Amino acid sequence: MLALYQASINQRRLTVGPDSLGWGILGASQIAERRMMEAIRFQPAASSTVGSAGSWVVGVYSHNERRAEQFAQTNQIPHVCINLDDLLSRRDVHCVYVGSHPRHHFPLTMAALAAGKHVLCETPLALTLEEAQMMQQAAANRGLLLGVNHVHRADPAIGEMRRLIATGAIGDVLGGRISNVALLRPQLQTWRLQANGGGVVFDRTIHSLDLLRFLLADEIAEVTAISAPSTLSERTELENSKPVEEDVQTTVRLARQPVLCQVHDSFLIPHYPTSVEVYGTTGALVAYGALTDESQRELHVWRSGQFTSVPSAAINPYWLTLYHFNAAIHSAAPPLATAEDGVTSLAAALAVRQSIQTQTPVRCKSLYIP
C-alpha cells in the first residue's frame, strides 16, 4: 500500500476520463480544503484507461456564495453551485463529500442519495439516531454507498495496532485508554462551541468511541461520563449560544469482553500528545500522535518495563479513507467506516451526553448487541 500511495502522490497530472469518479463537495469547509481535496485528486489512476484520473473534483456547493466562490478559486474547481440541485443533477458527479456543519449532514446526505449519488459524510452522521437510521436505510434502499469519515481508522499506526491486538501480540485484552486532548485552535472555535452540533462529544468523543470498537472488535455496552465546566463557549459572544461540553471523561464497558476502558476528550489541554493505549496480559500497545493531523505518529510495545518501537507506513489517513471508499464503489468491499458504524458511533456519543446530563450510567443503543 505504501508503494501505491507514493506512486499516486508523485504521479503526473492526469486527465479526466470515462472511468474517473467525479466528486461534488457539499460544504466549503476547512477540512475539505486542507485534507479532502488532495485526497480525492491524488488517488491512483483509473486502471482501464491510460492517463485517466481515478477521481476528480467536479464542483462545490455552499450556503455561502462568497465562500463557495473563494473555495473554488483557491482549489481550482471548475463549477460553483449555490443551488444544491444544480450540483446533484450533474451526470459527471458520481459521489459527494458532505463536510458542512453537522446540522446540515442529514438534509444534504438525503438529497444526495435521492439524486443517486454515493456519499462520504463527516461525523457525526446526524444529530439524532432516528435521522442517522433514515440515512442508512435510504442508502440501502437505493443500492448506494454511504460511508462515514472516521478517519482515525485509516491511520497506519492504528491499523498496525489493530493487527497486533488481533494476532495476540499482547495476549488477552485487559483494558485501554484513549486521550484525545488538544487545545481547540482559534480558527476552529466557531460551530464547535455552539449547541446543535458542537461540543467535544460530537467532535472528538465520537471518534474515540469508534476507535475502541475498531481496535478491540467489540461493541460498547454502557458508558458513564462526566463533564468539566465549560470555559471557551462561556466566553463566546455568539447570539443564542449556550455552553457545550469541552472536557469529558468517560468510562466504557464493553459488550463481549469483561473489561473497562477510559476515554478523555478535551478542547482545553494544550501541552500533551494524544494517545491510544491498549493493555494486555503479555504487554501493552501505546500510540502517540495518531489523533491529530499535525503530529508525528509513534507506536510502541511496552513489555517487561521496556518500550520497543513498531514501524508503520507513512500514509496520509485521508488519502487511505478515499482509496477504500473509491474501491468500495467499484467492488463489494465495504468502506473503512460504513453507515452502520456511523449509526453505532452516534448512538454511543448520544449515550455519553445522556450520562453527563443524568449523572448515571447509560446503556448504548448499538446495532450489534441486544
Buried (B, 14 or more C-beta within 10 A) or exposed (E): EEEEBEEBBEBEEBEBBEBBBBBBBBBBBEBBBEBBBBBBBBBBBBEEBEEBBBBBBBBBBBBEEEBBBBBBEEBEBEBBBEEBEEBBEBEBBBBBBBBBBBBBBBBBBBBBBEBBBBBBBBBBBBBEBEBBBBBBBBBEEBEBBBBBBBBBBBBBBBBBBBEBBEEEBBEEBBBBBBBBBBBBEEEBBEBBBBBBBBBBBBBBBBBBBBBBBBBBEBBBBBBBBBBEEBEBBEEBEBEEBEBBBBBBBBBBBBBEBEBBBBBBBBBBBEEEBBBBBBBBEEBBBBBBBBBBEEEEBBBBBBBEEEEEEBEBBEBBBBBBBBBBBBBBBEEEEBBBBBBBBBBBBBBBBBBBBBBBEEEEBBBBBBBBBE
